[in-house]
Amino acid sequence: MLMSDAQTPKPSAPPAIPKASLKDSDNLTMFRRLFVEHGRKHLASYVFAIALMSVGAGATAYSAYLLKPVLNGLIEGERFKELRMMAWIVFGLFALRGISTYCASVIMSRAGNAIIAAAQSRLFNHLLRQDMRFYNGRHSTDFITRLVYAPNGVRDTIQALITSIGRDVLTLAGLAVVMFLQDPQLALIAVSVVPAAAFILSRTVGRMRKFIRRTYAGATQIMETMQETVQGARIVKSFNLEETMRTRMALNIREVEKSSNRVAAGLAISSPVADTLAGLAIGAVIFYGSYRVTIEQADAGSFFSFVAAMLMAYDPARRLARLRLDVQNGLTSARLMYEVLDAPAAEAQVEGLPKLDVAHGRIVVENVDFRYRPDEAVLAGFNLVVKPNQTTALVGPSGGGKSTIIALLQRFYAPESGRILIDGADIAQVDLHSLRAKIAFVSQDVFLFNGSIRDNIALGRPGAGDEEIFAAARKAHAHDFICGFSTGYETSVGEQGAQLSGGQKQRIAIARAILKDAPILLLDEPTAALDSESEREVQKALDELRIGRTTLVVAHRLQTIINADTIVVIEGGRAAEAGSHEQLMALGGVYRTFFASQFGDSVETFKEPASARP
């Protein structure tokens, strides 16, 4: 069921992804869920595949049954002509089994690949509907592991069961019929070992579960270490951390190796168990059967047909013996996926909510309380008014809640109490997509997607033409340096913009925001990490961007916001002072103290030129 914002959980620590139960009693529930949500869509394909596999199973069983007349014909001699016909029949049966097996395999593979694709899409779409709190405290590689590997468990579990039913169970059943038809007493001896095999293998499953999960956890750690080593390569080399990262990776690899070895040992245990018990059964059958043929003059053809059927039954019986182990492996993977899917989607689309219409861009924050952790209030009864077509700056010490206000305006989080209004509309009661469509956001930590410069600017308004992209780049003072590259707008930015300087990345981000052409502009310390020359260029771009827009800017460097229409000092989760630069300096309060800490106690009120405006 879709959740409205009123139903969204109160801010707290990042919600833990629920750990799926590992009890045997839950396996049937998981099987049912897998078939209902994934297998049922491909029911026709699976039924057809089972039908084809049943043809192969019938061919195998009938081949074993034909050995009786073949052997008796060899003994009697005069039936040699019949044997030539039987030879062709056996050839046809095996050819039929091969063709049916091939067709069933292709059908199963296509259905399985479709299941993986659908599961990955569903998982990714669900992640997109989570809010920022869901991602906090989790490494991205955890989601990557679940997205890449977990859907395979859905396919493997379904296909293991379908294959076991269509191929192994039917083949075993057919051969069992042949065995009981040929000699019921020997058949009872042969199947007497089944309970012992089932008991031994069932004891292995419980021990495997934790090692299967450790393998996935270790794979996540390997990916995490690799990602951090590549993305933090400069820090790794600057601080001589190669040995640290090498040690960390070695420990992760070793953990995966140990867990994988335990899983492999658990899966492999089916072979010695099956071989030992099968050898016991076969030996008993041969001993008793040979006695009956030689002493009691039993039918030799029936005996050898029985032995052939029993030997043919060995492989499907062994596969069925390890079915539970294989299924447990798949279920563990599937549970990793469902642990994410079962987490409520905090940003699930709520039907029927009105779209936000921004006519002026007046923002009002009323008595907002917010905390990231239960015992640490960030905002307490916070109030703020951002006037239309003006620039409002938020200043204050780090951790005071300035960036949190930017996040709350975009509904990355929901406040504990209070509300935020845009032109009188409560943003918690409007369509989320329409809210974010009215806001352009530029942050200090610019994120560029892998692709060209053109691609990254175009993300501001998908479908924009080249001239619109070029015009946005000119306004962002980025066109000249872009054209300086040999491939111009087709220049690759690299992973997270690694091929560009900080100032270049920032201006591309501003061009993206200009192209979006939203009436509300949020700036979160957009020049904090830039050198003075890059800052001047970015400030020029910001001047272009803020024209005709309601602008809210967060800044630590006060020289960048001196010309803001209103400056709000945030202290202790509240707005301590508000006014223009001159008014706050004349007030001689918190702002003047904060300003003096950056420029000295003797600083006088001054006005910077327009190029310095935020």
CORBEL-V950655 format. One record per residue. N is the residue number from 1. SS is DSSP state (2 for helix, 1 for strand, 0 for the rest). PHI is phi in whole degrees, -180 to 180 (* if undefined). BURIAL is I if it has 16 or more other C-alpha atoms within 10 Angstrom, else O. Layout:
BEGIN
((N SS PHI BURIAL) (N SS PHI BURIAL))
END
This chain:
BEGIN
((1 0 * O) (2 0 -72 O) (3 0 -109 I) (4 0 -84 I) (5 2 -63 I) (6 2 -67 O) (7 2 -94 O) (8 0 -64 I) (9 0 -58 O) (10 0 -65 I) (11 0 -58 I) (12 0 -162 O) (13 0 -64 O) (14 0 -52 O) (15 0 -64 O) (16 0 -74 O) (17 0 -69 O) (18 0 -63 O) (19 0 -81 O) (20 0 -69 I) (21 0 -67 O) (22 0 -114 O) (23 0 -77 O) (24 2 -59 O) (25 2 -63 O) (26 2 -89 O) (27 2 -64 O) (28 2 -64 O) (29 2 -63 O) (30 2 -67 I) (31 2 -57 I) (32 2 -62 O) (33 2 -66 O) (34 2 -62 I) (35 2 -72 I) (36 2 -67 O) (37 2 -86 O) (38 2 -130 I) (39 2 -70 I) (40 2 -63 O) (41 2 -65 O) (42 2 -116 I) (43 2 -59 O) (44 2 -61 O) (45 2 -65 I) (46 2 -69 I) (47 2 -64 O) (48 2 -64 I) (49 2 -64 I) (50 2 -63 I) (51 2 -62 I) (52 2 -66 I) (53 2 -68 I) (54 2 -67 I) (55 2 -63 I) (56 2 -64 I) (57 2 -64 I) (58 2 -64 I) (59 2 -64 I) (60 2 -65 I) (61 2 -65 I) (62 2 -68 I) (63 2 -62 I) (64 2 -67 I) (65 2 -66 I) (66 2 -69 I) (67 2 -66 I) (68 2 -62 I) (69 2 -66 I) (70 2 -64 I) (71 2 -66 I) (72 2 -64 I) (73 2 -66 I) (74 2 -66 O) (75 2 -71 O) (76 2 -77 O) (77 0 85 O) (78 0 -70 O) (79 0 -100 O) (80 2 -64 O) (81 2 -63 O) (82 2 -65 O) (83 2 -67 I) (84 2 -63 O) (85 2 -65 O) (86 2 -64 I) (87 2 -61 O) (88 2 -67 O) (89 2 -64 O) (90 2 -63 I) (91 2 -58 O) (92 2 -63 O) (93 2 -63 I) (94 2 -70 O) (95 2 -64 O) (96 2 -63 I) (97 2 -63 I) (98 2 -63 O) (99 2 -66 O) (100 2 -65 I) (101 2 -65 I) (102 2 -62 O) (103 2 -62 O) (104 2 -63 I) (105 2 -64 I) (106 2 -64 O) (107 2 -62 I) (108 2 -65 I) (109 2 -65 O) (110 2 -65 O) (111 2 -64 I) (112 2 -64 I) (113 2 -66 O) (114 2 -66 I) (115 2 -65 I) (116 2 -61 I) (117 2 -61 O) (118 2 -66 O) (119 2 -66 I) (120 2 -66 I) (121 2 -64 O) (122 2 -64 I) (123 2 -65 I) (124 2 -65 I) (125 2 -63 O) (126 2 -67 I) (127 2 -64 I) (128 2 -67 O) (129 0 -91 O) (130 0 -90 I) (131 0 -88 I) (132 2 -66 O) (133 2 -61 I) (134 2 -64 I) (135 2 -84 O) (136 0 -63 O) (137 0 81 O) (138 0 -121 O) (139 0 -84 O) (140 2 -60 O) (141 2 -67 I) (142 2 -63 I) (143 2 -70 I) (144 2 -63 O) (145 2 -60 I) (146 2 -66 I) (147 2 -71 I) (148 2 -83 O) (149 2 -100 I) (150 2 -60 I) (151 2 -59 I) (152 2 -62 I) (153 2 -66 I) (154 2 -63 I) (155 2 -62 I) (156 2 -63 I) (157 2 -66 I) (158 2 -63 I) (159 2 -73 I) (160 2 -64 I) (161 2 -70 I) (162 2 -63 I) (163 2 -65 I) (164 2 -64 I) (165 2 -70 I) (166 2 -74 I) (167 2 -107 I) (168 2 -75 I) (169 2 -65 I) (170 2 -67 I) (171 2 -63 I) (172 2 -64 I) (173 2 -64 I) (174 2 -63 I) (175 2 -69 I) (176 2 -65 I) (177 2 -61 I) (178 2 -60 I) (179 2 -63 I) (180 2 -71 O) (181 2 -68 O) (182 2 -77 I) (183 0 -162 I) (184 2 -59 O) (185 2 -66 O) (186 2 -64 I) (187 2 -64 I) (188 2 -64 O) (189 2 -62 O) (190 2 -65 I) (191 2 -87 O) (192 0 -67 O) (193 0 -86 I) (194 2 -61 O) (195 2 -57 O) (196 2 -65 O) (197 2 -64 I) (198 2 -63 I) (199 2 -66 O) (200 2 -65 O) (201 2 -71 I) (202 2 -66 O) (203 2 -71 O) (204 2 -79 I) (205 2 -59 I) (206 2 -59 I) (207 2 -72 O) (208 2 -76 I) (209 2 -56 I) (210 2 -67 O) (211 2 -75 I) (212 2 -64 I) (213 2 -68 I) (214 2 -63 I) (215 2 -62 I) (216 2 -66 I) (217 2 -63 I) (218 2 -67 I) (219 2 -62 I) (220 2 -63 I) (221 2 -65 I) (222 2 -62 I) (223 2 -64 I) (224 2 -63 I) (225 2 -64 I) (226 2 -64 I) (227 2 -63 O) (228 2 -68 O) (229 2 -67 I) (230 2 -73 O) (231 2 -71 O) (232 0 -106 O) (233 2 -58 O) (234 2 -65 O) (235 2 -69 O) (236 2 -57 I) (237 2 -77 O) (238 2 -64 O) (239 0 -100 O) (240 0 53 O) (241 0 -95 O) (242 2 -56 O) (243 2 -69 O) (244 2 -62 O) (245 2 -68 I) (246 2 -65 O) (247 2 -65 O) (248 2 -61 I) (249 2 -65 I) (250 2 -62 O) (251 2 -64 O) (252 2 -65 I) (253 2 -64 I) (254 2 -63 O) (255 2 -64 I) (256 2 -65 I) (257 2 -61 O) (258 2 -64 O) (259 2 -66 I) (260 2 -65 I) (261 2 -64 O) (262 2 -67 I) (263 2 -66 I) (264 2 -62 O) (265 2 -64 O) (266 2 -65 I) (267 2 -68 I) (268 2 -75 O) (269 2 -63 I) (270 2 -64 I) (271 2 -67 O) (272 2 -64 O) (273 2 -64 I) (274 2 -65 I) (275 2 -63 O) (276 2 -64 O) (277 2 -69 I) (278 2 -66 I) (279 2 -62 O) (280 2 -62 O) (281 2 -67 I) (282 2 -64 I) (283 2 -60 O) (284 2 -65 O) (285 2 -66 I) (286 2 -64 O) (287 2 -63 O) (288 2 -73 O) (289 2 -66 I) (290 2 -65 I) (291 2 -62 O) (292 2 -68 O) (293 2 -71 O) (294 2 -82 O) (295 0 -96 O) (296 0 -94 O) (297 0 60 O) (298 0 -71 O) (299 0 -68 I) (300 2 -66 I) (301 2 -62 I) (302 2 -64 I) (303 2 -64 I) (304 2 -71 I) (305 2 -64 I) (306 2 -64 I) (307 2 -63 I) (308 2 -63 I) (309 2 -62 I) (310 2 -66 I) (311 2 -68 O) (312 2 -65 I) (313 2 -77 I) (314 2 -62 I) (315 2 -63 O) (316 2 -61 I) (317 2 -67 I) (318 2 -67 I) (319 2 -64 I) (320 2 -67 I) (321 2 -65 I) (322 0 -99 I) (323 2 -57 I) (324 2 -64 I) (325 2 -67 I) (326 2 -65 I) (327 2 -65 I) (328 2 -62 I) (329 2 -61 I) (330 2 -66 I) (331 2 -65 I) (332 2 -61 I) (333 2 -66 I) (334 2 -62 I) (335 2 -65 I) (336 2 -60 I) (337 2 -71 I) (338 2 -71 I) (339 2 -61 I) (340 2 -80 I) (341 2 -63 I) (342 0 -83 O) (343 0 -75 I) (344 0 -56 I) (345 0 -84 I) (346 0 -67 I) (347 0 -112 I) (348 0 -62 I) (349 0 -64 O) (350 0 -103 O) (351 0 -72 O) (352 0 92 O) (353 0 -74 O) (354 1 -70 O) (355 0 -82 O) (356 0 -76 I) (357 0 -113 O) (358 0 -101 I) (359 0 -92 O) (360 0 -119 O) (361 0 97 I) (362 0 -82 I) (363 1 -111 I) (364 1 -128 I) (365 1 -108 I) (366 1 -117 I) (367 1 48 I) (368 1 -87 I) (369 1 -111 I) (370 1 -156 I) (371 1 -149 I) (372 1 -83 I) (373 1 -124 O) (374 0 -54 O) (375 0 -101 O) (376 1 -133 O) (377 1 -76 O) (378 1 -98 I) (379 1 -120 I) (380 1 -135 I) (381 1 60 O) (382 1 -77 I) (383 1 -129 I) (384 1 -159 I) (385 1 -125 O) (386 1 -110 I) (387 0 -79 I) (388 0 -63 I) (389 0 56 I) (390 0 -127 I) (391 1 -105 I) (392 1 -113 I) (393 1 -109 I) (394 1 -109 I) (395 1 -130 I) (396 0 145 I) (397 0 -66 O) (398 0 -62 O) (399 0 80 O) (400 0 -82 I) (401 0 112 I) (402 2 -65 I) (403 2 -68 I) (404 2 -64 I) (405 2 -62 I) (406 2 -59 I) (407 2 -68 I) (408 2 -66 I) (409 2 -63 I) (410 0 -94 I) (411 0 58 I) (412 0 -66 I) (413 0 -135 I) (414 0 -110 I) (415 0 -70 I) (416 0 -68 I) (417 1 -152 O) (418 1 85 I) (419 1 -151 I) (420 1 -124 I) (421 1 -115 I) (422 1 -123 I) (423 0 52 I) (424 0 85 O) (425 1 -97 I) (426 1 -69 O) (427 2 -67 I) (428 2 -75 I) (429 2 -114 I) (430 1 -120 I) (431 0 -61 I) (432 2 -63 I) (433 2 -62 O) (434 2 -68 O) (435 2 -62 I) (436 2 -71 I) (437 2 -68 I) (438 0 -94 I) (439 1 -124 I) (440 1 -106 I) (441 1 -128 I) (442 1 -130 I) (443 1 -116 I) (444 0 -66 I) (445 0 -90 O) (446 0 -70 I) (447 0 -113 O) (448 0 -111 I) (449 0 -85 I) (450 0 -61 O) (451 0 153 I) (452 1 -89 I) (453 2 -62 I) (454 2 -58 I) (455 2 -60 I) (456 2 -71 I) (457 2 -68 I) (458 2 -63 I) (459 0 -63 I) (460 0 -63 I) (461 0 -152 I) (462 0 -53 O) (463 0 98 O) (464 0 -65 O) (465 0 -81 O) (466 2 -61 O) (467 2 -64 O) (468 2 -67 I) (469 2 -65 I) (470 2 -65 I) (471 2 -64 I) (472 2 -65 I) (473 2 -67 I) (474 2 -65 I) (475 2 -64 I) (476 0 -88 I) (477 0 55 I) (478 0 -115 I) (479 2 -60 I) (480 2 -65 O) (481 2 -71 O) (482 2 -66 I) (483 2 -68 O) (484 0 -72 O) (485 0 -76 O) (486 0 -62 O) (487 0 -106 O) (488 2 55 I) (489 2 -69 I) (490 2 -88 O) (491 0 -64 I) (492 1 -74 I) (493 0 -85 I) (494 0 79 O) (495 2 -66 O) (496 2 54 O) (497 2 74 I) (498 0 -65 O) (499 0 -85 O) (500 0 -120 I) (501 0 -79 O) (502 2 -61 I) (503 2 -66 I) (504 2 -65 I) (505 2 -61 I) (506 2 -64 I) (507 2 -72 I) (508 2 -67 I) (509 2 -64 I) (510 2 -68 I) (511 2 -60 I) (512 2 -62 I) (513 2 -69 I) (514 2 -63 I) (515 2 -63 I) (516 2 -64 I) (517 0 57 I) (518 0 -89 I) (519 0 -74 I) (520 1 -118 I) (521 1 -120 I) (522 1 -115 I) (523 1 -122 I) (524 1 -112 I) (525 0 47 I) (526 0 -70 I) (527 0 -119 I) (528 0 -63 O) (529 0 -101 O) (530 0 -104 I) (531 0 -76 O) (532 2 -63 O) (533 2 -68 O) (534 2 -64 I) (535 2 -63 I) (536 2 -63 I) (537 2 -66 I) (538 2 -68 I) (539 2 -63 I) (540 2 -60 I) (541 2 -65 I) (542 2 -68 I) (543 2 -60 I) (544 2 -66 I) (545 2 -68 I) (546 2 -85 I) (547 0 -63 O) (548 0 75 O) (549 0 -126 I) (550 1 -80 I) (551 1 -118 I) (552 1 -122 I) (553 1 -124 I) (554 1 -103 I) (555 0 -149 I) (556 0 -102 I) (557 0 -85 O) (558 2 -68 I) (559 2 -66 I) (560 2 -85 I) (561 0 -127 I) (562 0 -60 I) (563 0 -90 I) (564 0 -63 I) (565 0 -63 I) (566 1 -138 I) (567 1 -117 I) (568 1 -114 I) (569 1 -93 I) (570 1 -104 I) (571 1 -145 I) (572 0 63 I) (573 0 79 I) (574 1 -134 I) (575 1 -82 I) (576 1 -80 O) (577 1 -146 I) (578 1 -153 I) (579 1 159 I) (580 0 -77 I) (581 2 -58 I) (582 2 -64 O) (583 2 -63 O) (584 2 -71 I) (585 2 -66 I) (586 2 -68 O) (587 2 -65 O) (588 0 69 O) (589 0 -104 O) (590 2 -61 I) (591 2 -63 I) (592 2 -63 I) (593 2 -64 O) (594 2 -65 I) (595 2 -67 I) (596 2 -64 O) (597 2 -66 O) (598 2 -97 O) (599 2 -121 O) (600 0 105 O) (601 0 -69 O) (602 0 -93 O) (603 0 -64 O) (604 0 -107 O) (605 0 -62 O) (606 0 -146 O) (607 0 -123 O) (608 0 -88 O) (609 0 -65 O) (610 2 -59 O) (611 2 -65 I) (612 2 -91 I) (613 0 -69 I) (614 0 -74 I))
END
